[in-house]
Amino acid sequence: MDDGAPFSLVLLDHMMPGMDGYEAAKKIRLLAKNEPLVIIILSSAPGLADPRRLKKLGIDRTLIKPLRRATLFEAIRHGLKPPAPSERVPTRPHEMAQARGLRLLLVEDNRVNQKLALRLLEKLGHQVTLAINGQEAIELLQSSAFDLVLMDIQMPVMGGVEATQKIRDAELKTGVHIPIIAMTAHAMMGDAEKYLSAGMDGCVSKPVRVGFLSAEIDRLAKPANAKTLVFS
Amino acid sequence: MSKAIMDLTELLERVENDRELIRDLLLIFKEEFPRHLQALRDAVDSMDGEKVAAEAHTMKGMLSTLSATSAASAAARLEQLGRNRKVCEFQEAYAAFENISKKLLLQLDTCMAEVGG
């Protein structure tokens, strides 16, 4: 870039060794000075990026991998135009959540993180019940109906992946499907797929941000389906 | 001047300026920290990789929530060493973690005052 050859668009992978996509974007934006340049980040973990940070780094858009040819083509063709709603990095549809007031089960063992999540969820207008591990979550799901579960991954007694598998097994008898969102610090490539294959429906990275949390809940919650579960 | 271990500005921004929430988070951390540090110390001394990983993971979670990135990284290193059973490196990594978290503890009261505690 520093030999003066102009580029009009840069596609950057998010996770790269040495310098990640965000850091590279920041440097490229500085090098490009005021030249028109579109920077697109390719990420396999939606929901990890904070929109304000992206803006600050001069990133125009995030595309989720695996990339579809049509999406990439559209993104390049439109260049500087604002992204389509379905692709837009979520802002925060607080109003929607406030109107819904969902019954949420928060499964988290760490007290600092419990407090953060509880406060954010309550501010969004939801009713939150806390379970401190997967085992306790399963017990609560048998006695109360919830619209959605927010699940930490690594917990003592029973972790989030095992709890999810047990919940999905129990659901085979009832036909219900409670949305489960993984909350994970493992912002690593491949982890999201691991959670999805364990039966989770979505993923937010920790420390949680209210905008992404809210968007992920709104995307997945279907309140009418809530039922208690029977575990064998 | 010692470098700030906790990025209060980043934390304020992340929780949308909810100072009361930050105050609560700091209070919980202050209350929880000694117990977890002791558990980590015990795990390191007994060379129990699994426990080292679990305790360091808890620390990492709390610290990253508090925007204490360098301390969270030191905990992450211990977690990784624990997972890989690299027992010979436990003590050194623990010392580094303890060192940085002590600096953080010194900073806590200042932060508490800044958020109006």
Contacts between the chains, C-beta under 8 A, distances in Angstrom:
chain1	res1	chain2	res2	distance
A	52	B	13	7.6
A	109	B	58	7.5
A	110	B	58	5.7
A	110	B	61	4.7
A	110	B	62	6.0
A	110	B	65	7.9
A	111	B	28	5.1
A	111	B	32	5.5
A	111	B	62	7.9
A	112	B	25	5.6
A	112	B	28	5.3
A	112	B	29	5.4
A	112	B	32	6.9
A	112	B	61	7.2
A	112	B	62	4.2
A	112	B	65	5.1
A	112	B	66	6.9
A	113	B	61	5.5
A	113	B	62	7.1
A	113	B	65	5.5
A	115	B	21	7.5
A	115	B	24	5.6
A	115	B	25	5.8
A	115	B	28	5.6
A	116	B	15	7.3
A	116	B	21	7.1
A	116	B	25	6.3
A	116	B	65	5.6
A	119	B	15	8.0
A	119	B	18	7.1
A	119	B	21	5.0
A	119	B	24	7.6
A	120	B	15	7.8
A	123	B	18	8.0
A	154	B	54	7.5
A	154	B	57	5.6
A	156	B	54	6.9
A	185	B	57	8.0
A	185	B	60	6.6
A	185	B	61	5.9
A	185	B	64	6.4
A	206	B	61	6.7
A	206	B	64	6.8
A	206	B	65	7.0
A	207	B	14	6.6
A	207	B	64	5.5
A	207	B	65	4.4
A	207	B	67	7.7
A	209	B	14	6.1
A	210	B	15	7.9
A	210	B	16	6.6
